[in-house]
Amino acid sequence: MELWNYRPDVYDRGKSLDLVGYHVQATDGKVGSVDEATYEVGESYVIVDTGPWIFGKKVMLPAQVITSIDPQERKLFVARTKAEIKEAPEFDEGTFKEHEYRTKIGDYYGRFPG
């Protein structure tokens, strides 16, 4: 599913990049920092620790929502608003790698344009 792949113009799989610690910018401001990131074809995502913004909640973002990465500033930009991220299904540490959970996340983020 395309939602779980990085956009070709955002991340070149031929290059090594560790996004952990990068600041995450929604279309309307900062939402947190990357706690974990994966780079597998068809299964790529970032886990964002929102810190005090939404009371320490973590959220999973499919790689496709990332619109650009700035290695110099250690920032990544996503095509979602803070409210859209805040309203995402609750992050579940125990099931986030399972197909059913990813389907729920994919259904949620997949309904937004671009």
C-alpha positions in Angstrom: 0.0 0.0 0.0 1.4 3.4 -1.0 0.5 4.9 2.4 3.2 2.8 4.0 6.0 3.9 1.6 8.0 7.1 1.6 7.4 9.4 -1.3 10.2 9.0 -3.9 11.0 12.8 -3.8 11.2 12.7 0.1 13.4 9.7 0.9 16.0 7.9 -1.4 16.1 4.3 -0.2 19.7 4.2 -1.5 20.8 6.6 1.2 21.0 5.9 4.9 18.9 8.2 7.1 18.0 7.9 10.8 15.0 10.0 11.6 14.9 9.3 15.3 15.0 12.6 17.2 13.9 14.7 14.3 11.2 17.3 15.1 7.9 16.8 13.3 6.1 19.7 11.8 2.4 19.5 10.9 1.0 21.9 8.4 0.1 24.2 11.3 3.0 23.7 13.7 5.2 21.4 15.7 3.6 18.1 16.9 6.6 16.3 18.6 9.6 14.3 17.7 10.4 11.0 16.1 10.7 8.2 18.6 11.0 5.4 16.1 11.2 5.1 12.3 11.1 2.2 9.8 12.2 2.1 6.2 10.9 -1.3 4.9 9.1 -1.2 1.5 5.4 -1.2 2.1 5.7 -1.1 5.9 7.4 2.3 6.6 6.2 4.6 9.4 7.3 6.9 12.1 6.2 6.9 15.7 6.0 10.4 17.0 6.2 11.3 20.7 3.9 14.3 21.1 5.3 15.2 24.5 3.2 17.7 26.5 1.3 18.8 23.4 -1.2 15.9 23.8 -0.2 14.7 27.3 2.6 12.4 26.2 0.7 10.5 23.6 2.5 8.7 20.8 1.1 8.5 17.3 1.9 6.4 14.3 2.2 8.2 11.0 2.5 6.2 7.7 5.5 7.3 5.7 3.4 8.6 2.8 2.2 11.6 4.9 5.8 12.9 5.2 6.2 15.6 2.6 9.8 16.6 3.2 12.8 15.9 5.4 15.4 18.5 6.3 18.6 16.8 7.6 20.3 20.0 8.4 17.5 21.3 10.7 16.6 17.7 11.8 13.0 18.3 10.9 10.4 16.3 8.9 7.2 17.8 7.6 3.9 16.1 7.3 0.8 16.8 5.2 -1.6 16.7 8.2 -2.8 19.3 10.7 -2.2 19.0 14.4 -5.9 18.3 14.9 -5.8 15.4 12.3 -2.9 13.9 14.1 -4.4 14.4 17.5 -7.6 12.6 16.4 -5.8 9.6 15.0 -6.5 6.2 16.5 -4.8 5.7 19.9 -1.2 4.3 19.6 -1.0 0.8 21.0 2.5 -0.3 22.0 1.4 -3.9 22.0 -0.3 -4.1 18.6 1.1 -1.4 16.4 3.1 -3.9 14.3 0.0 -6.1 13.6 -2.0 -6.0 10.3 -5.3 -5.1 12.0 -3.8 -2.0 13.7 -2.1 -0.8 10.6 -5.4 -1.2 8.7 -7.1 1.0 11.2 -4.3 3.6 10.9 -4.3 3.3 7.1 -8.1 3.8 6.9 -7.8 6.9 9.1 -5.0 8.6 7.3 -6.1 7.4 3.9 -9.3 9.4 3.9 -7.4 12.7 3.8 -6.3 14.2 0.5 -2.6 14.1 -0.5 
